[in-house]
Amino acid sequence: MSKAEDERNRQAGSFGVVADAYERGRPPYPTDAVTWLVPVGARTVVDLGAGTGKLTRALRRPGRKVVAVEPSAEMRAQFARVLPEVPLLHGTAESIPLPDTSADALVCGQAWHWVDPERAVAEAARVLRPGGWLGLVWNDRDVSEPWVAELDQILRGYAAAPTEDRQADRLGRPFEPVQSRDFRWKHLMTPGQILDMVASRSYVITLKPETREELLGRVRALLDAKHPVEMPYVTKCYRARLS
Ligand SMILES: C[S@@+](CC[C@H](N)C(=O)[O-])C[C@H]1O[C@@H](n2cnc3c(N)ncnc32)[C@H](O)[C@@H]1O
């Protein structure tokens, strides 16, 4: 395994230690984005890399079965506290513990950059019924707002976000060409929630403790003068139909 792959795996597996901060600090998903990603008539929907269930909550509809798949035991524990009634399975996007052609839609929120896309695409094609949809989504901070750009600058000074190549726009066969759409919205957050959001980023979790404290101190100083504030987000959505 190369050093880069090793680091990627370390970060992909890091979320469990901050599962509670993740639940407090990470934003939800806007309804119009989720409605665009998953056909309204989808009866069985699987949330891959469900984490604490942020996306799962937005997927639920009367008459629809939502199943969550998540590799981290700590994230599953947090999920089970928040959504005890939703079926939750131990698995990954590369190895989904569900039968062939059993789902109308698969979604993956903020997690596709952690998977091996070749294996995950093959696995998604196995689990989806023909004509089913694979939807990928990321909530990105909108850095066109100056204070958010400043926050981003601080974070980049300490570590690079592992999201540069998400491989979302080229899923390839047997999927039809990927369609994409952005949704802009704002999420009211307290400074404490913003700190939790920062503390729950994989590249912050895996910093040395003293470096992480220094970074959080700088973010605290930036937020000092702020009361609850509207964090601007761009929710980036990608969807493709199984041919
Ligand atoms: C940033 S969190 C996203 C959680 C949730 N989907 C959300 O939108 O808040 C990334 C999640 O992907 C999970 N993960 C890491 N590697 C994975 C893989 N190969 N397959 C599926 N999930 C994975 C992590 O355990 C973590 O819960």
The ligand as a MOL file (V3000), in Angstrom:
LIG
                    3D

  0  0  0     0  0            999 V3000
M  V30 BEGIN CTAB
M  V30 COUNTS 27 29 0 0 0
M  V30 BEGIN ATOM
M  V30 1 C -17.8690 12.3500 6.4390 0
M  V30 2 S -18.7170 10.9370 7.0470 0 CHG=1
M  V30 3 C -20.3220 11.0450 6.2640 0
M  V30 4 C -21.4270 10.4680 7.0950 0
M  V30 5 C -22.8610 10.7100 6.5670 0
M  V30 6 N -23.0640 10.0800 5.2940 0
M  V30 7 C -23.1640 12.1760 6.4650 0
M  V30 8 O -23.5320 12.6170 5.3880 0
M  V30 9 O -23.0570 12.8780 7.4780 0 CHG=-1
M  V30 10 C -17.9490 9.6520 6.1370 0
M  V30 11 C -18.4480 8.2840 6.5560 0
M  V30 12 O -17.9820 7.3200 5.6120 0
M  V30 13 C -17.6380 6.1610 6.3140 0
M  V30 14 N -16.7390 5.3600 5.4410 0
M  V30 15 C -15.3850 5.3540 5.3980 0
M  V30 16 N -14.9650 4.4740 4.4710 0
M  V30 17 C -16.0860 3.9320 3.8970 0
M  V30 18 C -16.3310 2.9660 2.8660 0
M  V30 19 N -15.3230 2.3880 2.2250 0
M  V30 20 N -17.6140 2.6560 2.5620 0
M  V30 21 C -18.6360 3.2580 3.1940 0
M  V30 22 N -18.4780 4.1890 4.1690 0
M  V30 23 C -17.2210 4.5210 4.5090 0
M  V30 24 C -17.0110 6.6710 7.6000 0
M  V30 25 O -16.9970 5.6930 8.6170 0
M  V30 26 C -17.9360 7.8390 7.9120 0
M  V30 27 O -19.0160 7.4840 8.7230 0
M  V30 END ATOM
M  V30 BEGIN BOND
M  V30 1 1 1 2
M  V30 2 1 2 3
M  V30 3 1 2 10
M  V30 4 1 3 4
M  V30 5 1 4 5
M  V30 6 1 5 6
M  V30 7 1 5 7
M  V30 8 2 7 8
M  V30 9 1 7 9
M  V30 10 1 10 11
M  V30 11 1 11 12
M  V30 12 1 11 26
M  V30 13 1 12 13
M  V30 14 1 13 14
M  V30 15 1 13 24
M  V30 16 1 14 15
M  V30 17 1 14 23
M  V30 18 2 15 16
M  V30 19 1 16 17
M  V30 20 1 17 18
M  V30 21 2 17 23
M  V30 22 1 18 19
M  V30 23 2 18 20
M  V30 24 1 20 21
M  V30 25 2 21 22
M  V30 26 1 22 23
M  V30 27 1 24 25
M  V30 28 1 24 26
M  V30 29 1 26 27
M  V30 END BOND
M  V30 END CTAB
M  END
